[in-house]
Amino acid sequence: MNFEKRWFDVAILVFVIVLLKSCTPAQSKDSRPLKKSNLSPSEQALIDEYKSVIEEQFQLKNAPTGMAVAIVKDGKILMQEGFGLKIASGKDSIDEHTVFRIASLSKGFASVLAAQIVAEKKLKWNSKVKDFIPNFRLFEDSATQILNLKHVLSHSTGLPRHTYGNLIEAGQSLKQMIPRLAEVPLIAAPGRVMAYQNLTYSLVQPMLERSTKMTYDSLIKQYIYEPLKMNDASIDFESLMNEENIALPHSSRNSVPMEQQDDYFAVLPAAGVNASISDMAIWVNALLGHHPEVISKESLKPIFKQNNRLPKNNPWARNWDGVNSVGYAMGWRTIDYKSQKLIYHGGYLNGYRTEMAFCLEEDIGIVILSNSFSRFLMQSVPSFFDIYNQQKIELDSTQTSLLEK
């Protein structure tokens, strides 16, 4: 009898537990816990002030259509947020997973990928281009013999600026364009002069593919996207067109939607990456050394080292008031801005405009992606660092006053 009673009590207990669970609302698979703010007062002040600057831009007559911004500091993502619309006169707002073409910010991915393959000793920085591309030739044989990976990634091939940009825009393939480099007279010996390129920068692709026996698409996924969990990123036109959450490009003059074009996908290392701002927040933290399991700080050092010093009035730096020096490393520009050493790059392509900069010494970075052009974008990076540096001055002043008391 006692056994039967205990069995009955257990059965009642199980029934009550099941009943209580059935009364609890089911949690959706897509539901995510709310993010609790863990910003310090100074970090929150920095984000608030920069957001107010951005929001002001959307009140102007020539407002941007949309943009997304990420800010990181000390390995922490302080901000990753969308502003404006995916398409003018539409209703869909840009969010942290909205995909943009990032244009020439793609070059930084190529140089990091090269650094990873160099670390594996499958390539060297002085590996010759001719050893990886059959029948490769430049206009001068002496240049053909010495052109190497470092020359390619530092835009110091000796070819004129933007060589065969017209062929890229005409839709020719990399395989079609490379042989025509032999027809172009050089402006200098390799390594001597920096002249910005898209076609010759992409010579890194066949070098990487032949040294690893993998496609460029597979390499960037295996070495960067997948280990960093950059889940929205891709590197081909088909993936971009299949993306539902996409910021569409707009004319720089009047924010009229533009047709999505595929021409620069022929030069993947130069301009082929598509990504969201959540991807780019992860990416800048990796560049700052916070993902050593993917790419070490030691491997990153060579690609951030300046190879060619440039005039201070270089066109891309004209909107930066207070530049002491500028140069180019490998896939990245170097800039001494008001005595603060920054690694920087921008991009512009078929209605998309992008900006990115970070400071290794202070472990801080910013990325801006936009699907239209506005004057603010040219000043977005220096404006951010001006706000950041002014807050540092004010904080130092407050701390000094407290110590004196």
N, C-alpha and C positions, 0 to 999 in steps of 0.2 A: 504493500500500500504506500509506504514511504517513497519507493522508487517511482510509482506512478504519479505521486504528487510532485516530486522534483521534476519529472519529465514535463508535467503540465505547466509548472512555473517557467521552465526554460522556453517552452513554446510561446507562452504569453509574452515573455521578454522579447523574443525574436519578432513577434507580430508588432509590438509597439515600436521597435527600432525601424522596421520596414515602413510602418505608417508614418513615422516622423520624417524619414527620408523622402517619402513621396510627397509630403507637404512642403518640402524645401524647394524653392524655385530652381530649375535646372540652369546651369551656367552655359552660355553659348560658347561654342568652340572658338569663335572670333573675339570673344570678350577679353580685354586685356586690363590688368590692374592699372589704376590711375597712377601716373608718375608723380611722386612727391618731390617737391622742389628741394634740392639740396645745395642751392647756390648760397655763397656767402653774401653779406650785404654789398661788398664792393663788386662782386660778380653780377649780382642782380642790378646794381646801378649801371654797370657797363652795358648790359643787355637792354635795359629800359631806355637808356639814352640813345643807343644805336637804333633800336626799334622805332623810336620817335622820329629819327632822321629818315628812316625808310618810309614810314607812314606819311610823312610830309610830302614825299615824292609822288604819292598817289593822289594828292590833292592838286597837283600842278596841271597846267594845260596840256603839256606834252608828257603826261604820266606814262610810266612803263606799263605794258600789258600785265606782266606778272614776273615774279622772281621768287627764288628760294635762297635762304641764307643759313649757313652753319658757322658757329663759332666754337672753338675748343680751347681749353686751357688746362695744363697740367694733367693731360690724359682724360679730362672730363668734358663731355659735350654740354656746353652752356646753353646752346641754342641750335635747333634745326627746325626751321619753320618756313611755310609758304606764304606768299603775299600776292594778291591779285588773281588773275584768271588764266586758265589754260588757253582760252581763245577769246579774243575781243568780242564784246557783246554777248558772250556766253554766260552760263550760270555756274559752271564748275570751277571751284577754287583750287589753287595749287596747294598741295600738301607735302609732307616730308617724303612721300614715295612717288611723287610725280617725276617722270623721266624727261630729261633734257638731252640734247646733243651737247657735249661739253667742249667741242671744237678743239682748239690747240692745247687745252689742258690734258688732252690725250698724250701729248709728248712726254709728260712726266711719267706716265705709266710705262712707256716704251723704255725710258732710261732706267727705271727701277727694275723692269723685267731683265734688261741687259745686265744690270748689276747682280741679279740673282744667278744668272747663267755664268757670269764671270766668277762668282763665288764658288760655283760648282766646277770651275776649271774647264768648262767646255768652250769658253771663249776667253780672250784677253782684250784689254782696252786697245792694245796696239795690233790686234788681229787685222789682217789686210782684207779689204772688201773683195779684191780679185780672187782670193782663195775660196770664196763662198758663192760667187756669182759667175757662172761659166761665161767666158768671152767678154767679161766686163772691161770697158774702156772709157777713158776720159779723152779730151781733146789733145792732151799732152801725155806721152807715154810715161814721163818721169812722175807725173801726178798719179797715173794709174798704178804705178808700182808702190807708192807709199801711202795712198789713201787708206785710212783705218777706221775702226769703230768709233774711237774718240772724236775724230774729225767729223764723222757723220752726225753724232749726237750733239756736237757743239756748234753745228752750222758753219764749220770752217773747212768745207770741201774745196774751196777755190772757185766754185761756180757762182755766177751772178745771182743776186737776190731773187727769190721766187722763180727759179728756173722751171719752165714748162708748167707754170700754173694754169696756162690756157688749155693745155692738154688734159690736166686733171679735171677742169671744169667742163671739158668736152666729153668726159666720160671714158677716157682711155684707161686701160688697166695698167698696173705696175709693170707687168711683163712687157707690155707694148712700149712703155715710156723709157725704161732703163737703157735700152740700146741707143736711144737718141741723145743721151748725155754726151756721147763721143763727138757730136756735132757742135757743141757749145764751147767757144773760146773761154778760157779761164781768166779770172781777174786777179788771181794770186795763187801761190803754191798752197797745197793743203796745210792747214794749221796756222796760217798767217793772218787771215781776215775773216771776221764773222759776217756772214750774209744769210739772212733767214731763209729757210727752205721748208717745203712740204714733201716734194718728190724725193730729193736726195736724203732727207731725214729718214724716209721710209726704206732706205737701203738696209736699215737695221732688221727689217722683217725677214728677207731671205737669209741674212747672216744667222739670225736666231733659229730659223726653221731648219737650216742645213746642219747647224751644230747640235741640235737636239733631236732632229728627225720628228718634230711635231709642228703642227700648223700654228700660226700666230694666235688664232682664235683659241685653240686648245691650251696654249701656253699661258695666255692672260687669265683664262678661267682657272687653270690648275695652280698657278703660282700666286695669283692675286685675288680674284673675285671669290673663289670658293673658300680659301683659308681665312679670308677677312670677313666672310659672310656678307659680301656686297650683293645682296639678293635681287636688286633691281637693275644691276648693270648688265650691259651686253656690248657687242662690238660688230654688229652687222645691221644692214638696212632692214632685212626681213624681221628681225626681233623688234626693231624700233616701230615698224608699221603694225606689228601684232600687239603692241602695247596699248592697253586700254587707258591707263593713267599717264597721259603724255601731255606735255606743254607744247602746243603747236607754234611754229615760227611766225613772226610778224615783220612786216616792212619797217625799217628803221625810221622812216620819215613820218608815217601816219598810222602806225599800228594796224595795218590791214593784214589779215591772215595771208600767208604765203604758201605755195605748194611745197610739200616736203620733198627735198631733192636727195639723190643718192650719190652725187659725183665724188665727194671726198671720202667715200668708203673704199675707194681704190687705193688710198694711202692710209691704211689703218693706224700705223704708229703715229702719224701726224695729226689725225683728226677723226678717228673712228669710234671713240668711246661714247656710249650713252649711259647716263647714270642719274640717280636721284640725289637729293641733298642728304638723305640719310646715308647713302653710299659714300658721299664725299666727306661727310663728317668722320666716318671710319677711316677713310683714305688719308686725310690730313693728320689724324692721330698716328697712323702707321708711319708717315713721313717724319713725324716728330719722335719716333722711336718707341712708341707704346705697343707695338706688336712685333717684338724681336723674334718670336717664333716663326714669323713670316718673312721678315726682312730685318737684318741687324743694322744697328747704327754704323757699324764698321763698314758694311757694304754700301751704305748710303753716302758716306763721306765723299767718295770720288765724284759722284754726280752733282753734289752741291758746291764743289770747288770751282771758282771762276777760272775760265780758260782764256777768254778774251775780254779786255776792258773796252768799254764803249763810251762815246761822247755823252756828257751829262744831258745834253739837249736832244737825246734820242727820242724820236716821236712818241713812243709808248710812255715815256716818263714826263712828258710836258705838263701833265695835270698833277704832278707831284711837286709841291712847293717845299724845297728843303733837301733836295737830292745832293749828296756829296759825291757819289760815284755809282756807276752802273756797269754791268757786264753780263756775260753769258757763261753758264756752266755746261751741263749736259741735260737738255730737256727743261732747264730752268734758268730764269734770269736771276741775277744777283743785284741787290740794290742796298746802298747805304743811305737810309732815309733818316735824316736828322740824327745821325750817329747810331741808328738802330739797324743792325744787319738783317735784311729780309731775303727770303727766297720767294720768288714771285713768278707768275705767268698769267697771261690773259688769253682769251680766245674769241674769235668772231667768225661765224659761219652761217650763211643762209638764214638770217634772222635771229640767230641765237648769239648771246653775248655772255661771256663767263670771265670771272676774276678769282684769283686765289693767291694768298700770301701767308707765310708763316715765319716765325722767328724761333730758331733753334735754341738760342741762349735763354729766352724767356718762356719757351714751351707754350706758345700761343699761335693760333692760326684762324683764318677766315676763308670761306668759300662763298661766292655769289654766283648763282645761275639765273639767267633771264631768257625769256622767249621774245624779247624785243630790245631795242636800243633806247637808252636815255642818257643824258649828259651825266647824271648821277653815277652811272656805272663806271665811267672813266675816273671818278673821284672816290668810289666806294671804299677801296682799300686804304688809301691814305687818310680818308675821313675816319675810318675805324681806328687806325693806329693813333691818330691825333686825340681821339676821345680816350683811348686806353692810356696813352702817355700822360695826358692831362690829369686823369684820375690818379695815376701813380704819384705825380707831383703833389697833388692835394693830400693824398694819404701820407706821404713822407713828411709833409709840412705839419700835419696834425700830430703825427707820432713824435716829431721833434719838439713841438710845443708842449706835449704831455711830459716828455722827458725833462724839459727845462723847468717844469713846475715841480 
